[in-house]
Amino acid sequence: MQAVRARTALTCALAAVVAAAACGGPSDDSSAGGSEESGVVRVLIPDGNLRRLGEPCNGAGAFRSIHAEAAFTVEDGDGVEVARGELPSGSAEKMMDVSFREGMRQPTMCVMEVDVEGLTSIDGRTFVVGDGFEAPIEPSEDAGLIGEVLIS
Amino acid sequence: MTAAVAAVLGMALVSGCSGSDEPAAVSFDLPGDVPGDVTFIDAPPTAPPAPSFELELLDGSTLDLAEQWAERPVVLVFFESFCELCAQQQAEITELSEQYRDAILFVGVGSASSPEDAAAYVREHDIAYPVGLDASGEVFRRYGVDEPPLVALIARGGQLVRGWPGGVEDLGTQLTQFVIDG
């Protein structure tokens, strides 16, 4: 009887493994085709919200629709979508060259470093996000970035 | 035996594949009677009235905030499921909501989060206090929430005594300073 129970348990465990494997579709397999190239776009959200430098952030006020997990697209000059994805959480960066006390909340912009899969060129590309925000992707002086977007 | 294995495999496939995205039901605890040994601190006379509102909770019920703060202080916790800073501060808020369970009502208010994501946040952070969504953003606007987290403290009687954009450090001390005798 114990042997039967053990065999049944083993079979159920195998079934669970099979089920788990079946659930992982091709979309989970990064090697299953599609472009693996990507470029990092730095997205600047000049909301002026009071934050501590370096703390996690999302767009504030009029920019509240620009937040972590919000969908974005990249379009070419004809308005055709060439890439899409979801925004990551941002980080608060200094907005103006004024010295504030250490650790004090100050006007900041929220900056997101967005890894855009399939983006290898920024020529004529537009970044579209949130409630109708769109801005051209400009070249960046930072070698680690493919471009920079100032939301306005 | 074969039939049993097939059934197990079938159930595992169904529950494993389609069930993972289904939001589990959330339910919330409303406070009981205010304990007799609790003393609340009156709001200063200059404190403005808190904007009253009704909130549709994630469990489908509706909470009338003015009814609540007629009985006890209320802590409004403005959050979003995707807000990293909210998540970082949540443990202390959850702990205080348990500590003051019947004396102070904590209420979570989200806006841009989906009901499913908000429910997932509630489960992830073991939140038992009522949580609802202000989909129109009206409550956010009335409380001046530009970006969560924001914690607003309302004294018994409905006066807005404090608001902390960006969240609050040591909320427990703030509660005993402004709304409840320690």
Interface residues (C-beta under 8 A of the other chain):
Chain A: T8 T11 C12 A15 A16 V18 A19 A20 A22 C23 D47 N49 L50 R51 R52 E55 P56 C57 N58 G59 A60 G61 R64 S65 H67 A68 E69 A70 S89 R105
Chain B: M1 A4 V5 V8 L9 A12 L13 G16 C17 S20 E80 F82 C83 E84 L85 Q88 S111 A112 D117 G137 D146 E147 P165 G166
